Amino acid sequence: MRQTETALAPGTEFTADFEVTGWDEQPYDEPAEGGTLARVTVRKSFRGVIEGTSVAELLTAANRGYVASERFTGSIDGRPGTVVFQHAGLDVEPPRTFGNIVPGTGTGELTGLTGTVSFRNDESGHSVRLVVG
């Protein structure tokens, strides 16, 4: 990131909608009881202040929990580059997701970006929320 004019202030929040554009699930453990474990490649398209695409590798457990590494390519608040999110979630009531922007993974004007990431997936759609660290 360029020094002052493009640095994102700590605590700055960004929210954007996204669409799942690809879902390729490959089970790797299917016991009679206890739920299937699967590896899933997920592709997304983001629109709004977070604009771009991503590809994620998820490990899922019984369709109730997941862990993921996801590379985002595009722009955040008009700043182009790439960055990696690592996140996880549980399908409990209420659903929970939690994660981080992986330090050292930013490129372009997203170099040095850190913070947290969370996702919402419900009947009203899909969104992502970033809080700059």
C-alpha positions in Angstrom: 0.0 0.0 0.0 1.2 3.5 -0.6 1.9 5.2 2.7 -0.7 7.7 3.8 -3.2 8.4 1.1 -4.2 4.7 0.6 -3.6 3.2 4.0 -6.8 1.8 5.5 -7.3 3.0 9.0 -7.5 0.3 11.7 -11.1 -0.4 12.7 -12.4 0.6 9.2 -15.3 -1.8 8.3 -16.3 -2.9 4.8 -19.4 -5.0 3.9 -20.3 -6.4 0.5 -22.5 -8.9 -1.1 -21.2 -12.0 -2.9 -22.5 -14.8 -5.1 -21.3 -18.4 -5.1 -20.4 -19.1 -8.7 -18.9 -22.6 -8.3 -19.1 -25.4 -5.8 -17.1 -28.6 -6.4 -17.4 -31.1 -3.4 -15.4 -34.2 -3.1 -16.1 -36.4 0.0 -13.0 -38.1 1.5 -14.5 -39.9 4.5 -18.1 -41.2 4.5 -18.7 -43.2 7.7 -22.0 -44.9 8.4 -22.4 -42.5 11.4 -21.0 -39.1 12.4 -21.2 -37.2 9.1 -19.2 -37.0 5.9 -15.9 -35.1 5.6 -15.4 -33.4 2.3 -13.1 -31.1 0.4 -14.9 -28.3 -1.5 -13.5 -25.8 -4.0 -15.8 -22.7 -3.9 -15.7 -19.8 -6.3 -17.3 -16.4 -5.4 -18.0 -13.1 -7.1 -18.1 -10.0 -4.9 -19.8 -6.7 -5.6 -19.8 -3.3 -3.8 -17.0 -1.7 -1.9 -15.3 -5.2 -2.0 -15.3 -6.0 -5.8 -13.7 -9.1 -7.4 -13.6 -12.8 -7.3 -12.2 -15.5 -5.0 -11.3 -19.2 -4.9 -11.5 -21.1 -1.6 -10.6 -24.6 -0.4 -12.9 -25.7 2.3 -12.8 -28.8 4.5 -16.3 -29.5 5.7 -17.7 -31.7 8.5 -21.2 -33.1 8.2 -22.3 -29.9 6.4 -22.3 -28.3 9.8 -18.8 -26.9 10.1 -16.0 -25.8 7.8 -12.4 -24.3 7.7 -11.2 -22.5 4.6 -8.3 -20.7 2.9 -9.6 -18.2 0.3 -7.6 -16.0 -2.1 -9.5 -12.8 -3.0 -8.5 -11.0 -6.2 -10.0 -7.5 -6.9 -10.3 -4.3 -5.0 -11.2 -3.2 -1.5 -12.4 0.4 -1.3 -10.9 1.0 -4.8 -7.5 -0.5 -3.9 -6.5 -3.3 -6.3 -4.6 -6.4 -5.3 -5.0 -9.9 -3.8 -5.2 -11.1 -0.2 -5.9 -14.4 1.6 -8.7 -14.9 4.1 -8.6 -17.9 6.5 -12.0 -18.5 8.1 -14.2 -21.1 9.7 -17.9 -21.5 10.5 -20.4 -23.5 12.4 -24.0 -24.2 11.4 -25.4 -23.6 14.9 -28.2 -21.3 16.1 -27.3 -18.5 15.4 -24.8 -19.5 12.7 -21.2 -18.3 13.4 -18.2 -17.5 11.2 -14.9 -16.1 12.2 -11.6 -15.5 10.5 -8.7 -13.3 9.6 -6.9 -11.6 6.7 -3.6 -13.6 6.7 -0.7 -11.2 7.3 1.9 -11.1 4.5 -0.5 -12.3 1.8 -1.5 -8.9 0.3 -0.3 -7.7 -3.1 -0.7 -4.5 -4.9 -2.4 -1.8 -2.9 -3.6 -4.5 -0.4 0.0 -5.2 0.7 0.2 -5.1 4.5 -3.5 -5.4 5.0 -4.6 -7.2 8.2 -7.8 -7.6 10.1 -10.8 -9.9 10.5 -13.3 -11.4 8.1 -16.7 -12.9 8.7 -19.4 -14.2 6.4 -23.2 -14.2 6.5 -25.2 -16.8 4.5 -29.0 -16.8 5.0 -32.3 -16.5 3.2 -31.6 -12.8 2.4 -28.3 -13.7 0.6 -24.6 -13.8 1.2 -22.3 -11.1 2.5 -18.8 -10.6 3.8 -17.6 -8.2 6.5 -14.0 -7.0 6.8 -12.6 -5.1 9.7 -9.2 -3.7 9.1 -6.6 -4.5 11.8 
